[in-house]
Amino acid sequence: MELLWRWKRGDLETDVSMVISNHPHLRGSVEHFGVPFHHVPVGPTLRDKVGAEDTMMDLMEGQADLIVLARYMQILPQDFVARFNRQIINIHHSFLPAFVGADPYRKAHQRGVKLIGATAHYVTQELDEGPIIEQDVIRVTHSHDLDDLKRLGADIERHVLARAVKWHLEDRVIVDGNKTLVFPDSGPDRWPRPVAWIEDKCAGKRNGFCSGGVWSRVGRVRFGCWLGRWLDFWFDFWLDFRPAPWRGRPWFDGSGLGLDIPSAHAVFL
């Protein structure tokens, strides 16, 4: 529901095309936002699971650029994941791999953890091991009981997932192998780098040049660090004095130029 609230406020630059759930409980709440709700029950047998997956694929055909697993507790088959490569975002608690299986908060409480948190990541063929987009933690003490941990954990999961979805929709996430490079909209990396971002990989200098060099996003062309810094300087200058049509977006969406570029379509599971 957190994502729907943010979308309704205009914080998420997408069109929510539908919500698919294997439980019917939230139909009224979802339809209150004007979003179609589809109840697709998942039975215990393999035939039931395959039938449910086929139904979901048919519903999402041509309707999904991003799939958000918001508390969807079923394991997606490999062909499903492959079809939506780097287009599925999942959220889970931060207790993995320490507390696997059912009821992780109870196990964490019994162990006396001092930090709880959440992780949002892209879904891959390996369960819960995809590239991480966003994480956060909150400190807890012995005074927090099991219900407190669950409440705090659910709250941080909502915020972490919302940030991950927002950054994905704004093209602030670049996947590099099994990790991501994220350019958030605040903090030290607050300014976006369109088309070809320059990442300073240098660990130190040798005779005025950095040993690591600088990599560009397009083609991974390697430059000396002096050139990377020069490009960074002029790009910063351009961001400060750019003409009005170019908005402060990671990649230009063309809206200031009168171009008609469709929005992404998100599906929540």
ABEGO torsion letter per residue (X at the ends): XAAAAAAAAGABBBBBABBBBABAAAAAAAAAAGBBBBBBBBBABAAAAAAAAAAAAAAABGABABBBBBGBABBBBAAAAAABBGABBBBBBAAOAABBEBGAAAAAAAAGBABBBBBBBBBBABBGABBBABBBBBBBBAABBAAAAAAAAAAAAAAAAAAAAAAAAAGABBBBEABBBBBBABEAAABBBBGBBBBBABABBBGGBBAAEBBBABGGBBBBAAAAAAAAAAAAAAAAABBAABBBBABBAGAAAGBBBBBBBBBBX
